[in-house]
Amino acid sequence: MNIGVLALQGAVAEHMRSLEEAGVKAVAVKRPEQLDELQGLVIPGGESTTIGKLMRKYGFIDAIRAFSAQGKPIFGTCAGLIVLANHIESQQGPEEPHLGLMDMTVLRNAFGRQRESFETDLNVHGIDEPVRAVFIRAPLIKAVGADVDVLCEVNGEIVTARQGHLLACSFHPELTDDANLHRYFAEMVKQHLNVAG
Ligand SMILES: NC(=O)CC[C@H](N)C(=O)O
């Protein structure tokens, strides 16, 4: 089982390390053709506008939509969550969605004003151990569609959600040495492989 990490911009090496820690072979994805050999994909944190631009430039938008249409799991963290959302808002107003795969409204830099970054332990539904999370100019999920399950909230704000084979969190799980959320994602990929045969 190979899981790719979209390697256009952002925390790529850290996600690869966390996946290896979860017992999975991780691959840095630089070309859309590589997706054919992969069973799951992580879209890392970084800067969503930059990641979106590079995805358009290198032909990743249609390729990742086709990957998702096969039911292959995708995990977006922080900017990666923004890239997955079908509605994006910022302090300046609405923005064009990038992949538009997950039915949710996200607000960029939502924790940015009060505190640029912070670290905390979270209880995520479906994971027994606490998940160590680092928030860096993090987005929050303002609203989710009927098919989306909320897995974690901080002070009443949604920070982790799942829509079937799509998982998204507004923090950086890869900047800690706990790989609990990566193990959870690896399990989603294994389950899809079992169903797909
Ligand atoms: N740590 C992050 O990925 C921050 C996301 C970034 N603030 C954005 O809006 O794209």
The ligand as an ORCA input file, in Angstrom:
! r2SCAN-3c Opt
* xyz 0 1
  N      -0.675     26.226      8.063
  C      -1.401     26.374      6.992
  O      -1.513     25.481      6.112
  C      -2.020     27.713      6.858
  C      -3.022     27.855      5.764
  C      -2.947     29.264      5.194
  N      -3.193     30.252      6.202
  C      -3.930     29.398      4.028
  O      -4.896     30.069      4.159
  O      -3.702     28.811      3.023
*
